[in-house]
Amino acid sequence: RKDAAGNRSVEAQVDVPGTPEEVWNAIATGPGISQWFVPSELEGRIGGTAISHFATDGSMDAVATITA
Protein backbone atom coordinates (compact mmCIF):
# COMPACT_ATOMS: atom_id res chain seq x y z
CA ARG A 1 0.00 0.00 0.00
CA LYS A 2 1.05 3.61 -0.37
CA ASP A 3 0.58 6.26 2.32
CA ALA A 4 -0.18 9.97 1.86
CA ALA A 5 3.55 10.81 1.69
CA GLY A 6 4.08 8.26 -1.10
CA ASN A 7 5.85 5.69 1.08
CA ARG A 8 5.08 2.09 0.20
CA SER A 9 4.73 -0.73 2.70
CA VAL A 10 3.76 -4.37 2.78
CA GLU A 11 1.92 -5.96 5.68
CA ALA A 12 1.50 -9.69 6.07
CA GLN A 13 -0.03 -11.94 8.70
CA VAL A 14 1.20 -15.46 9.33
CA ASP A 15 -0.23 -17.85 11.90
CA VAL A 16 2.59 -19.74 13.60
CA PRO A 17 1.57 -22.49 16.01
CA GLY A 18 3.85 -23.02 18.96
CA THR A 19 4.98 -21.70 22.31
CA PRO A 20 5.93 -18.03 22.62
CA GLU A 21 9.62 -19.06 22.54
CA GLU A 22 9.12 -21.15 19.39
CA VAL A 23 7.23 -18.34 17.67
CA TRP A 24 9.88 -15.77 18.67
CA ASN A 25 12.61 -17.98 17.22
CA ALA A 26 10.58 -18.35 14.01
CA ILE A 27 10.16 -14.60 13.48
CA ALA A 28 13.23 -13.05 15.12
CA THR A 29 16.18 -15.26 14.15
CA GLY A 30 17.86 -15.87 10.82
CA PRO A 31 17.46 -19.66 10.95
CA GLY A 32 13.82 -19.33 12.00
CA ILE A 33 12.91 -16.86 9.26
CA SER A 34 14.78 -19.00 6.73
CA GLN A 35 12.45 -21.92 7.56
CA TRP A 36 9.30 -20.15 6.33
CA PHE A 37 10.43 -17.21 4.19
CA VAL A 38 13.70 -16.85 2.27
CA PRO A 39 17.28 -17.50 3.43
CA SER A 40 17.97 -14.80 6.01
CA GLU A 41 20.65 -13.57 8.37
CA LEU A 42 19.86 -11.47 11.41
CA GLU A 43 21.90 -9.77 14.11
CA GLY A 44 19.35 -9.81 16.93
CA ARG A 45 20.08 -6.42 18.46
CA ILE A 46 19.20 -2.77 17.93
CA GLY A 47 21.55 -1.50 15.26
CA GLY A 48 22.05 -5.02 13.92
CA THR A 49 21.67 -5.96 10.28
CA ALA A 50 18.94 -8.12 8.77
CA ILE A 51 19.54 -9.56 5.31
CA SER A 52 16.98 -11.50 3.26
CA HIS A 53 18.33 -13.28 0.18
CA PHE A 54 15.73 -13.33 -2.61
CA ALA A 55 18.17 -14.71 -5.21
CA THR A 56 21.01 -17.20 -4.81
CA ASP A 57 23.53 -14.91 -6.54
CA GLY A 58 23.05 -12.00 -4.12
CA SER A 59 21.49 -9.77 -6.78
CA MET A 60 18.24 -9.34 -4.84
CA ASP A 61 19.32 -9.03 -1.21
CA ALA A 62 17.18 -6.87 1.06
CA VAL A 63 19.31 -5.27 3.76
CA ALA A 64 17.81 -3.49 6.76
CA THR A 65 18.94 -2.10 10.09
CA ILE A 66 17.11 -3.26 13.22
CA THR A 67 15.70 -0.19 14.97
CA ALA A 68 13.51 -1.65 17.72
N, CA, C, O and CB atoms as a CASP TS submission, in Angstrom:
PFRMAT TS
TARGET T0000
AUTHOR 0000-0000-0000
METHOD Language model
MODEL 1
PARENT N/A
ATOM      1  N   ARG     1       0.837  -1.172   0.000  1.00  0.00           N
ATOM      2  CA  ARG     1       0.000   0.000   0.000  1.00  0.00           C
ATOM      3  C   ARG     1       0.880   1.233   0.000  1.00  0.00           C
ATOM      4  O   ARG     1       2.083   1.142   0.247  1.00  0.00           O
ATOM      5  CB  ARG     1      -0.951  -0.001   1.202  1.00  0.00           C
ATOM      6  N   LYS     2       0.303   2.357  -0.269  1.00  0.00           N
ATOM      7  CA  LYS     2       1.049   3.605  -0.368  1.00  0.00           C
ATOM      8  C   LYS     2       0.379   4.629   0.551  1.00  0.00           C
ATOM      9  O   LYS     2      -0.834   4.826   0.480  1.00  0.00           O
ATOM     10  CB  LYS     2       1.107   4.122  -1.855  1.00  0.00           C
ATOM     11  N   ASP     3       1.165   5.281   1.413  1.00  0.00           N
ATOM     12  CA  ASP     3       0.580   6.262   2.323  1.00  0.00           C
ATOM     13  C   ASP     3       0.527   7.639   1.667  1.00  0.00           C
ATOM     14  O   ASP     3       0.953   7.806   0.524  1.00  0.00           O
ATOM     15  CB  ASP     3       1.383   6.326   3.634  1.00  0.00           C
ATOM     16  N   ALA     4       0.005   8.621   2.394  1.00  0.00           N
ATOM     17  CA  ALA     4      -0.177   9.970   1.857  1.00  0.00           C
ATOM     18  C   ALA     4       1.135  10.612   1.418  1.00  0.00           C
ATOM     19  O   ALA     4       1.137  11.444   0.510  1.00  0.00           O
ATOM     20  CB  ALA     4      -0.845  10.847   2.888  1.00  0.00           C
ATOM     21  N   ALA     5       2.243  10.243   2.041  1.00  0.00           N
ATOM     22  CA  ALA     5       3.548  10.807   1.686  1.00  0.00           C
ATOM     23  C   ALA     5       4.194  10.064   0.513  1.00  0.00           C
ATOM     24  O   ALA     5       5.277  10.440   0.063  1.00  0.00           O
ATOM     25  CB  ALA     5       4.480  10.769   2.895  1.00  0.00           C
ATOM     26  N   GLY     6       3.537   9.016   0.017  1.00  0.00           N
ATOM     27  CA  GLY     6       4.084   8.258  -1.100  1.00  0.00           C
ATOM     28  C   GLY     6       4.951   7.082  -0.695  1.00  0.00           C
ATOM     29  O   GLY     6       5.519   6.405  -1.552  1.00  0.00           O
ATOM     30  N   ASN     7       5.059   6.831   0.605  1.00  0.00           N
ATOM     31  CA  ASN     7       5.846   5.688   1.081  1.00  0.00           C
ATOM     32  C   ASN     7       5.054   4.401   0.894  1.00  0.00           C
ATOM     33  O   ASN     7       3.857   4.345   1.176  1.00  0.00           O
ATOM     34  CB  ASN     7       6.241   5.869   2.571  1.00  0.00           C
ATOM     35  N   ARG     8       5.729   3.387   0.422  1.00  0.00           N
ATOM     36  CA  ARG     8       5.076   2.094   0.204  1.00  0.00           C
ATOM     37  C   ARG     8       5.416   1.136   1.342  1.00  0.00           C
ATOM     38  O   ARG     8       6.509   1.189   1.906  1.00  0.00           O
ATOM     39  CB  ARG     8       5.501   1.487  -1.157  1.00  0.00           C
ATOM     40  N   SER     9       4.483   0.277   1.667  1.00  0.00           N
ATOM     41  CA  SER     9       4.726  -0.726   2.700  1.00  0.00           C
ATOM     42  C   SER     9       3.956  -1.999   2.362  1.00  0.00           C
ATOM     43  O   SER     9       2.983  -1.985   1.608  1.00  0.00           O
ATOM     44  CB  SER     9       4.317  -0.193   4.098  1.00  0.00           C
ATOM     45  N   VAL    10       4.419  -3.079   2.938  1.00  0.00           N
ATOM     46  CA  VAL    10       3.759  -4.368   2.784  1.00  0.00           C
ATOM     47  C   VAL    10       3.483  -4.898   4.178  1.00  0.00           C
ATOM     48  O   VAL    10       4.355  -4.865   5.046  1.00  0.00           O
ATOM     49  CB  VAL    10       4.629  -5.374   1.947  1.00  0.00           C
ATOM     50  N   GLU    11       2.288  -5.379   4.390  1.00  0.00           N
ATOM     51  CA  GLU    11       1.920  -5.955   5.676  1.00  0.00           C
ATOM     52  C   GLU    11       1.428  -7.371   5.430  1.00  0.00           C
ATOM     53  O   GLU    11       0.625  -7.610   4.528  1.00  0.00           O
ATOM     54  CB  GLU    11       0.834  -5.095   6.400  1.00  0.00           C
ATOM     55  N   ALA    12       1.907  -8.294   6.225  1.00  0.00           N
ATOM     56  CA  ALA    12       1.499  -9.689   6.072  1.00  0.00           C
ATOM     57  C   ALA    12       1.189 -10.276   7.438  1.00  0.00           C
ATOM     58  O   ALA    12       1.752  -9.857   8.449  1.00  0.00           O
ATOM     59  CB  ALA    12       2.596 -10.517   5.358  1.00  0.00           C
ATOM     60  N   GLN    13       0.300 -11.239   7.457  1.00  0.00           N
ATOM     61  CA  GLN    13      -0.029 -11.940   8.696  1.00  0.00           C
ATOM     62  C   GLN    13       0.202 -13.421   8.477  1.00  0.00           C
ATOM     63  O   GLN    13      -0.247 -13.993   7.484  1.00  0.00           O
ATOM     64  CB  GLN    13      -1.499 -11.663   9.138  1.00  0.00           C
ATOM     65  N   VAL    14       0.904 -14.033   9.408  1.00  0.00           N
ATOM     66  CA  VAL    14       1.201 -15.456   9.329  1.00  0.00           C
ATOM     67  C   VAL    14       0.868 -16.079  10.675  1.00  0.00           C
ATOM     68  O   VAL    14       1.346 -15.615  11.710  1.00  0.00           O
ATOM     69  CB  VAL    14       2.695 -15.710   8.941  1.00  0.00           C
ATOM     70  N   ASP    15       0.062 -17.115  10.668  1.00  0.00           N
ATOM     71  CA  ASP    15      -0.231 -17.852  11.898  1.00  0.00           C
ATOM     72  C   ASP    15       0.869 -18.882  12.113  1.00  0.00           C
ATOM     73  O   ASP    15       1.144 -19.703  11.239  1.00  0.00           O
ATOM     74  CB  ASP    15      -1.637 -18.539  11.832  1.00  0.00           C
ATOM     75  N   VAL    16       1.491 -18.830  13.278  1.00  0.00           N
ATOM     76  CA  VAL    16       2.589 -19.740  13.596  1.00  0.00           C
ATOM     77  C   VAL    16       2.236 -20.471  14.886  1.00  0.00           C
ATOM     78  O   VAL    16       2.280 -19.877  15.963  1.00  0.00           O
ATOM     79  CB  VAL    16       3.951 -18.971  13.735  1.00  0.00           C
ATOM     80  N   PRO    17       1.886 -21.751  14.789  1.00  0.00           N
ATOM     81  CA  PRO    17       1.565 -22.488  16.008  1.00  0.00           C
ATOM     82  C   PRO    17       2.830 -22.765  16.816  1.00  0.00           C
ATOM     83  O   PRO    17       3.892 -23.031  16.253  1.00  0.00           O
ATOM     84  CB  PRO    17       0.849 -23.805  15.668  1.00  0.00           C
ATOM     85  N   GLY    18       2.707 -22.703  18.110  1.00  0.00           N
ATOM     86  CA  GLY    18       3.847 -23.024  18.961  1.00  0.00           C
ATOM     87  C   GLY    18       3.839 -22.211  20.232  1.00  0.00           C
ATOM     88  O   GLY    18       2.961 -21.375  20.448  1.00  0.00           O
ATOM     89  N   THR    19       4.823 -22.462  21.067  1.00  0.00           N
ATOM     90  CA  THR    19       4.980 -21.705  22.307  1.00  0.00           C
ATOM     91  C   THR    19       5.495 -20.310  21.966  1.00  0.00           C
ATOM     92  O   THR    19       6.001 -20.095  20.865  1.00  0.00           O
ATOM     93  CB  THR    19       5.949 -22.432  23.295  1.00  0.00           C
ATOM     94  N   PRO    20       5.374 -19.360  22.892  1.00  0.00           N
ATOM     95  CA  PRO    20       5.935 -18.031  22.624  1.00  0.00           C
ATOM     96  C   PRO    20       7.414 -18.087  22.232  1.00  0.00           C
ATOM     97  O   PRO    20       7.843 -17.348  21.347  1.00  0.00           O
ATOM     98  CB  PRO    20       5.766 -17.142  23.848  1.00  0.00           C
ATOM     99  N   GLU    21       8.193 -18.953  22.880  1.00  0.00           N
ATOM    100  CA  GLU    21       9.616 -19.064  22.538  1.00  0.00           C
ATOM    101  C   GLU    21       9.807 -19.600  21.119  1.00  0.00           C
ATOM    102  O   GLU    21      10.660 -19.109  20.379  1.00  0.00           O
ATOM    103  CB  GLU    21      10.335 -19.977  23.543  1.00  0.00           C
ATOM    104  N   GLU    22       9.022 -20.594  20.743  1.00  0.00           N
ATOM    105  CA  GLU    22       9.123 -21.149  19.389  1.00  0.00           C
ATOM    106  C   GLU    22       8.732 -20.117  18.337  1.00  0.00           C
ATOM    107  O   GLU    22       9.380 -20.002  17.297  1.00  0.00           O
ATOM    108  CB  GLU    22       8.237 -22.393  19.255  1.00  0.00           C
ATOM    109  N   VAL    23       7.670 -19.370  18.616  1.00  0.00           N
ATOM    110  CA  VAL    23       7.229 -18.337  17.673  1.00  0.00           C
ATOM    111  C   VAL    23       8.279 -17.240  17.567  1.00  0.00           C
ATOM    112  O   VAL    23       8.590 -16.793  16.463  1.00  0.00           O
ATOM    113  CB  VAL    23       5.872 -17.740  18.107  1.00  0.00           C
ATOM    114  N   TRP    24       8.830 -16.799  18.695  1.00  0.00           N
ATOM    115  CA  TRP    24       9.880 -15.772  18.667  1.00  0.00           C
ATOM    116  C   TRP    24      11.054 -16.237  17.813  1.00  0.00           C
ATOM    117  O   TRP    24      11.550 -15.482  16.976  1.00  0.00           O
ATOM    118  CB  TRP    24      10.359 -15.440  20.100  1.00  0.00           C
ATOM    119  N   ASN    25      11.495 -17.459  18.017  1.00  0.00           N
ATOM    120  CA  ASN    25      12.605 -17.983  17.221  1.00  0.00           C
ATOM    121  C   ASN    25      12.262 -18.019  15.735  1.00  0.00           C
ATOM    122  O   ASN    25      13.136 -17.817  14.892  1.00  0.00           O
ATOM    123  CB  ASN    25      12.985 -19.381  17.702  1.00  0.00           C
ATOM    124  N   ALA    26      10.996 -18.276  15.408  1.00  0.00           N
ATOM    125  CA  ALA    26      10.577 -18.350  14.009  1.00  0.00           C
ATOM    126  C   ALA    26      10.547 -16.984  13.332  1.00  0.00           C
ATOM    127  O   ALA    26      10.750 -16.891  12.122  1.00  0.00           O
ATOM    128  CB  ALA    26       9.212 -18.989  13.914  1.00  0.00           C
ATOM    129  N   ILE    27      10.296 -15.923  14.100  1.00  0.00           N
ATOM    130  CA  ILE    27      10.162 -14.599  13.479  1.00  0.00           C
ATOM    131  C   ILE    27      11.311 -13.653  13.773  1.00  0.00           C
ATOM    132  O   ILE    27      11.398 -12.588  13.161  1.00  0.00           O
ATOM    133  CB  ILE    27       8.894 -13.966  13.928  1.00  0.00           C
ATOM    134  N   ALA    28      12.194 -14.011  14.693  1.00  0.00           N
ATOM    135  CA  ALA    28      13.228 -13.055  15.118  1.00  0.00           C
ATOM    136  C   ALA    28      14.647 -13.605  15.041  1.00  0.00           C
ATOM    137  O   ALA    28      15.569 -13.022  15.612  1.00  0.00           O
ATOM    138  CB  ALA    28      12.953 -12.613  16.523  1.00  0.00           C
ATOM    139  N   THR    29      14.828 -14.722  14.339  1.00  0.00           N
ATOM    140  CA  THR    29      16.178 -15.258  14.151  1.00  0.00           C
ATOM    141  C   THR    29      16.362 -15.604  12.676  1.00  0.00           C
ATOM    142  O   THR    29      15.402 -15.940  11.982  1.00  0.00           O
ATOM    143  CB  THR    29      16.422 -16.515  15.057  1.00  0.00           C
ATOM    144  N   GLY    30      17.584 -15.519  12.213  1.00  0.00           N
ATOM    145  CA  GLY    30      17.865 -15.870  10.823  1.00  0.00           C
ATOM    146  C   GLY    30      17.451 -17.284  10.471  1.00  0.00           C
ATOM    147  O   GLY    30      16.750 -17.485   9.479  1.00  0.00           O
ATOM    148  N   PRO    31      17.871 -18.287  11.265  1.00  0.00           N
ATOM    149  CA  PRO    31      17.460 -19.661  10.946  1.00  0.00           C
ATOM    150  C   PRO    31      15.939 -19.852  10.976  1.00  0.00           C
ATOM    151  O   PRO    31      15.384 -20.579  10.152  1.00  0.00           O
ATOM    152  CB  PRO    31      18.108 -20.628  11.919  1.00  0.00           C
ATOM    153  N   GLY    32      15.276 -19.201  11.924  1.00  0.00           N
ATOM    154  CA  GLY    32      13.823 -19.334  12.003  1.00  0.00           C
ATOM    155  C   GLY    32      13.129 -18.731  10.799  1.00  0.00           C
ATOM    156  O   GLY    32      12.252 -19.362  10.209  1.00  0.00           O
ATOM    157  N   ILE    33      13.509 -17.514  10.425  1.00  0.00           N
ATOM    158  CA  ILE    33      12.913 -16.856   9.259  1.00  0.00           C
ATOM    159  C   ILE    33      13.196 -17.669   7.999  1.00  0.00           C
ATOM    160  O   ILE    33      12.335 -17.796   7.128  1.00  0.00           O
ATOM    161  CB  ILE    33      13.457 -15.415   9.105  1.00  0.00           C
ATOM    162  N   SER    34      14.400 -18.215   7.909  1.00  0.00           N
ATOM    163  CA  SER    34      14.779 -19.005   6.728  1.00  0.00           C
ATOM    164  C   SER    34      13.899 -20.234   6.556  1.00  0.00           C
ATOM    165  O   SER    34      13.760 -20.732   5.439  1.00  0.00           O
ATOM    166  CB  SER    34      16.237 -19.432   6.827  1.00  0.00           C
ATOM    167  N   GLN    35      13.302 -20.734   7.633  1.00  0.00           N
ATOM    168  CA  GLN    35      12.449 -21.923   7.558  1.00  0.00           C
ATOM    169  C   GLN    35      11.127 -21.654   6.846  1.00  0.00           C
ATOM    170  O   GLN    35      10.567 -22.562   6.231  1.00  0.00           O
ATOM    171  CB  GLN    35      12.173 -22.446   8.950  1.00  0.00           C
ATOM    172  N   TRP    36      10.612 -20.411   6.918  1.00  0.00           N
ATOM    173  CA  TRP    36       9.300 -20.155   6.334  1.00  0.00           C
ATOM    174  C   TRP    36       9.290 -19.035   5.297  1.00  0.00           C
ATOM    175  O   TRP    36       8.269 -18.808   4.647  1.00  0.00           O
ATOM    176  CB  TRP    36       8.334 -19.826   7.418  1.00  0.00           C
ATOM    177  N   PHE    37      10.414 -18.330   5.131  1.00  0.00           N
ATOM    178  CA  PHE    37      10.431 -17.212   4.186  1.00  0.00           C
ATOM    179  C   PHE    37      11.522 -17.461   3.159  1.00  0.00           C
ATOM    180  O   PHE    37      11.413 -18.394   2.364  1.00  0.00           O
ATOM    181  CB  PHE    37      10.657 -15.851   4.918  1.00  0.00           C
ATOM    182  N   VAL    38      12.548 -16.666   3.156  1.00  0.00           N
ATOM    183  CA  VAL    38      13.704 -16.846   2.273  1.00  0.00           C
ATOM    184  C   VAL    38      14.941 -16.949   3.148  1.00  0.00           C
ATOM    185  O   VAL    38      14.889 -16.568   4.317  1.00  0.00           O
ATOM    186  CB  VAL    38      13.836 -15.666   1.237  1.00  0.00           C
ATOM    187  N   PRO    39      16.059 -17.454   2.619  1.00  0.00           N
ATOM    188  CA  PRO    39      17.275 -17.500   3.434  1.00  0.00           C
ATOM    189  C   PRO    39      17.575 -16.119   4.016  1.00  0.00           C
ATOM    190  O   PRO    39      17.591 -15.120   3.297  1.00  0.00           O
ATOM    191  CB  PRO    39      18.475 -18.003   2.597  1.00  0.00           C
ATOM    192  N   SER    40      17.812 -16.079   5.321  1.00  0.00           N
ATOM    193  CA  SER    40      17.970 -14.804   6.014  1.00  0.00           C
ATOM    194  C   SER    40      19.069 -14.877   7.060  1.00  0.00           C
ATOM    195  O   SER    40      19.355 -15.934   7.622  1.00  0.00           O
ATOM    196  CB  SER    40      16.658 -14.387   6.665  1.00  0.00           C
ATOM    197  N   GLU    41      19.671 -13.730   7.303  1.00  0.00           N
ATOM    198  CA  GLU    41      20.652 -13.570   8.373  1.00  0.00           C
ATOM    199  C   GLU    41      20.171 -12.405   9.226  1.00  0.00           C
ATOM    200  O   GLU    41      19.627 -11.432   8.703  1.00  0.00           O
ATOM    201  CB  GLU    41      22.116 -13.321   7.810  1.00  0.00           C
ATOM    202  N   LEU    42      20.367 -12.500  10.527  1.00  0.00           N
ATOM    203  CA  LEU    42      19.856 -11.468  11.408  1.00  0.00           C
ATOM    204  C   LEU    42      20.760 -11.314  12.612  1.00  0.00           C
ATOM    205  O   LEU    42      21.062 -12.291  13.297  1.00  0.00           O
ATOM    206  CB  LEU    42      18.431 -11.788  11.847  1.00  0.00           C
ATOM    207  N   GLU    43      21.192 -10.091  12.874  1.00  0.00           N
ATOM    208  CA  GLU    43      21.902  -9.769  14.114  1.00  0.00           C
ATOM    209  C   GLU    43      20.837  -9.278  15.085  1.00  0.00           C
ATOM    210  O   GLU    43      20.347  -8.157  14.948  1.00  0.00           O
ATOM    211  CB  GLU    43      23.056  -8.681  13.890  1.00  0.00           C
ATOM    212  N   GLY    44      20.476 -10.091  16.053  1.00  0.00           N
ATOM    213  CA  GLY    44      19.353  -9.809  16.926  1.00  0.00           C
ATOM    214  C   GLY    44      19.624  -8.755  17.979  1.00  0.00           C
ATOM    215  O   GLY    44      19.633  -9.046  19.175  1.00  0.00           O
ATOM    216  N   ARG    45      19.843  -7.537  17.531  1.00  0.00           N
ATOM    217  CA  ARG    45      20.076  -6.422  18.463  1.00  0.00           C
ATOM    218  C   ARG    45      19.744  -5.118  17.752  1.00  0.00           C
ATOM    219  O   ARG    45      19.779  -5.049  16.524  1.00  0.00           O
ATOM    220  CB  ARG    45      21.558  -6.409  18.984  1.00  0.00           C
ATOM    221  N   ILE    46      19.423  -4.089  18.520  1.00  0.00           N
ATOM    222  CA  ILE    46      19.202  -2.770  17.935  1.00  0.00           C
ATOM    223  C   ILE    46      20.496  -2.329  17.268  1.00  0.00           C
ATOM    224  O   ILE    46      21.571  -2.407  17.862  1.00  0.00           O
ATOM    225  CB  ILE    46      18.738  -1.732  19.014  1.00  0.00           C
ATOM    226  N   GLY    47      20.384  -1.871  16.047  1.00  0.00           N
ATOM    227  CA  GLY    47      21.550  -1.496  15.261  1.00  0.00           C
ATOM    228  C   GLY    47      22.107  -2.640  14.438  1.00  0.00           C
ATOM    229  O   GLY    47      22.986  -2.438  13.601  1.00  0.00           O
ATOM    230  N   GLY    48      21.595  -3.851  14.673  1.00  0.00           N
ATOM    231  CA  GLY    48      22.047  -5.019  13.922  1.00  0.00           C
ATOM    232  C   GLY    48      21.523  -4.997  12.495  1.00  0.00           C
ATOM    233  O   GLY    48      20.654  -4.196  12.150  1.00  0.00           O
ATOM    234  N   THR    49      22.053  -5.872  11.685  1.00  0.00           N
ATOM    235  CA  THR    49      21.668  -5.959  10.283  1.00  0.00           C
ATOM    236  C   THR    49      20.792  -7.184  10.060  1.00  0.00           C
ATOM    237  O   THR    49      21.024  -8.246  10.637  1.00  0.00           O
ATOM    238  CB  THR    49      22.912  -6.012   9.377  1.00  0.00           C
ATOM    239  N   ALA    50      19.783  -7.017   9.215  1.00  0.00           N
ATOM    240  CA  ALA    50      18.944  -8.124   8.769  1.00  0.00           C
ATOM    241  C   ALA    50      19.072  -8.200   7.253  1.00  0.00           C
ATOM    242  O   ALA    50      18.884  -7.202   6.557  1.00  0.00           O
ATOM    243  CB  ALA    50      17.440  -7.938   9.216  1.00  0.00           C
ATOM    244  N   ILE    51      19.388  -9.375   6.748  1.00  0.00           N
ATOM    245  CA  ILE    51      19.537  -9.563   5.308  1.00  0.00           C
ATOM    246  C   ILE    51      18.641 -10.715   4.878  1.00  0.00           C
ATOM    247  O   ILE    51      18.700 -11.807   5.444  1.00  0.00           O
ATOM    248  CB  ILE    51      21.026  -9.837   4.921  1.00  0.00           C
ATOM    249  N   SER    52      17.808 -10.462   3.868  1.00  0.00           N
ATOM    250  CA  SER    52      16.984 -11.503   3.260  1.00  0.00           C
ATOM    251  C   SER    52      17.482 -11.705   1.838  1.00  0.00           C
ATOM    252  O   SER    52      17.604 -10.748   1.072  1.00  0.00           O
ATOM    253  CB  SER    52      15.455 -11.127   3.284  1.00  0.00           C
ATOM    254  N   HIS    53      17.770 -12.952   1.489  1.00  0.00           N
ATOM    255  CA  HIS    53      18.333 -13.284   0.180  1.00  0.00           C
ATOM    256  C   HIS    53      17.217 -13.796  -0.739  1.00  0.00           C
ATOM    257  O   HIS    53      16.745 -14.923  -0.587  1.00  0.00           O
ATOM    258  CB  HIS    53      19.468 -14.350   0.318  1.00  0.00           C
ATOM    259  N   PHE    54      16.803 -12.957  -1.689  1.00  0.00           N
ATOM    260  CA  PHE    54      15.726 -13.326  -2.605  1.00  0.00           C
ATOM    261  C   PHE    54      16.238 -13.994  -3.880  1.00  0.00           C
ATOM    262  O   PHE    54      15.443 -14.483  -4.682  1.00  0.00           O
ATOM    263  CB  PHE    54      14.920 -12.101  -2.965  1.00  0.00           C
ATOM    264  N   ALA    55      17.553 -14.020  -4.075  1.00  0.00           N
ATOM    265  CA  ALA    55      18.171 -14.712  -5.210  1.00  0.00           C
ATOM    266  C   ALA    55      19.460 -15.359  -4.715  1.00  0.00           C
ATOM    267  O   ALA    55      20.110 -14.833  -3.812  1.00  0.00           O
ATOM    268  CB  ALA    55      18.454 -13.724  -6.409  1.00  0.00           C
ATOM    269  N   THR    56      19.826 -16.475  -5.288  1.00  0.00           N
ATOM    270  CA  THR    56      21.006 -17.198  -4.815  1.00  0.00           C
ATOM    271  C   THR    56      22.310 -16.502  -5.162  1.00  0.00           C
ATOM    272  O   THR    56      23.340 -16.793  -4.553  1.00  0.00           O
ATOM    273  CB  THR    56      21.018 -18.582  -5.386  1.00  0.00           C
ATOM    274  N   ASP    57      22.291 -15.584  -6.131  1.00  0.00           N
ATOM    275  CA  ASP    57      23.526 -14.911  -6.535  1.00  0.00           C
ATOM    276  C   ASP    57      23.743 -13.579  -5.821  1.00  0.00           C
ATOM    277  O   ASP    57      24.691 -12.862  -6.140  1.00  0.00           O
ATOM    278  CB  ASP    57      23.515 -14.683  -8.024  1.00  0.00           C
ATOM    279  N   GLY    58      22.890 -13.238  -4.868  1.00  0.00           N
ATOM    280  CA  GLY    58      23.049 -11.996  -4.116  1.00  0.00           C
ATOM    281  C   GLY    58      22.527 -10.763  -4.822  1.00  0.00           C
ATOM    282  O   GLY    58      22.653  -9.655  -4.300  1.00  0.00           O
ATOM    283  N   SER    59      21.941 -10.930  -6.003  1.00  0.00           N
ATOM    284  CA  SER    59      21.486  -9.774  -6.776  1.00  0.00           C
ATOM    285  C   SER    59      20.197  -9.160  -6.246  1.00  0.00           C
ATOM    286  O   SER    59      19.835  -8.054  -6.648  1.00  0.00           O
ATOM    287  CB  SER    59      21.292 -10.170  -8.208  1.00  0.00           C
ATOM    288  N   MET    60      19.509  -9.845  -5.366  1.00  0.00           N
ATOM    289  CA  MET    60      18.240  -9.339  -4.840  1.00  0.00           C
ATOM    290  C   MET    60      18.203  -9.428  -3.323  1.00  0.00           C
ATOM    291  O   MET    60      17.198  -9.848  -2.749  1.00  0.00           O
ATOM    292  CB  MET    60      17.066 -10.114  -5.437  1.00  0.00           C
ATOM    293  N   ASP    61      19.287  -9.037  -2.672  1.00  0.00           N
ATOM    294  CA  ASP    61      19.319  -9.028  -1.212  1.00  0.00           C
ATOM    295  C   ASP    61      18.594  -7.796  -0.682  1.00  0.00           C
ATOM    296  O   ASP    61      18.765  -6.694  -1.203  1.00  0.00           O
ATOM    297  CB  ASP    61      20.774  -9.062  -0.695  1.00  0.00           C
ATOM    298  N   ALA    62      17.797  -7.986   0.340  1.00  0.00           N
ATOM    299  CA  ALA    62      17.177  -6.874   1.056  1.00  0.00           C
ATOM    300  C   ALA    62      17.941  -6.718   2.364  1.00  0.00           C
ATOM    301  O   ALA    62      18.021  -7.650   3.164  1.00  0.00           O
ATOM    302  CB  ALA    62      15.630  -7.119   1.307  1.00  0.00           C
ATOM    303  N   VAL    63      18.501  -5.528   2.573  1.00  0.00           N
ATOM    304  CA  VAL    63      19.313  -5.266   3.759  1.00  0.00           C
ATOM    305  C   VAL    63      18.616  -4.193   4.579  1.00  0.00           C
ATOM    306  O   VAL    63      18.213  -3.158   4.048  1.00  0.00           O
ATOM    307  CB  VAL    63      20.767  -4.827   3.374  1.00  0.00           C
ATOM    308  N   ALA    64      18.477  -4.441   5.868  1.00  0.00           N
ATOM    309  CA  ALA    64      17.813  -3.490   6.759  1.00  0.00           C
ATOM    310  C   ALA    64      18.583  -3.403   8.068  1.00  0.00           C
ATOM    311  O   ALA    64      19.338  -4.306   8.430  1.00  0.00           O
ATOM    312  CB  ALA    64      16.340  -3.903   7.017  1.00  0.00           C
ATOM    313  N   THR    65      18.373  -2.295   8.765  1.00  0.00           N
ATOM    314  CA  THR    65      18.944  -2.105  10.094  1.00  0.00           C
ATOM    315  C   THR    65      17.837  -2.273  11.119  1.00  0.00           C
ATOM    316  O   THR    65      16.756  -1.706  10.961  1.00  0.00           O
ATOM    317  CB  THR    65      19.623  -0.706  10.228  1.00  0.00           C
ATOM    318  N   ILE    66      18.089  -3.039  12.159  1.00  0.00           N
ATOM    319  CA  ILE    66      17.105  -3.259  13.217  1.00  0.00           C
ATOM    320  C   ILE    66      17.051  -2.010  14.091  1.00  0.00           C
ATOM    321  O   ILE    66      18.068  -1.570  14.626  1.00  0.00           O
ATOM    322  CB  ILE    66      17.458  -4.526  14.070  1.00  0.00           C
ATOM    323  N   THR    67      15.854  -1.444  14.229  1.00  0.00           N
ATOM    324  CA  THR    67      15.701  -0.192  14.969  1.00  0.00           C
ATOM    325  C   THR    67      14.910  -0.336  16.258  1.00  0.00           C
ATOM    326  O   THR    67      14.871   0.602  17.054  1.00  0.00           O
ATOM    327  CB  THR    67      15.039   0.825  14.102  1.00  0.00           C
ATOM    328  N   ALA    68      14.283  -1.471  16.487  1.00  0.00           N
ATOM    329  CA  ALA    68      13.509  -1.652  17.722  1.00  0.00           C
ATOM    330  C   ALA    68      13.482  -3.108  18.114  1.00  0.00           C
ATOM    331  O   ALA    68      12.880  -3.464  19.127  1.00  0.00           O
ATOM    332  CB  ALA    68      12.078  -1.124  17.559  1.00  0.00           C
TER
END
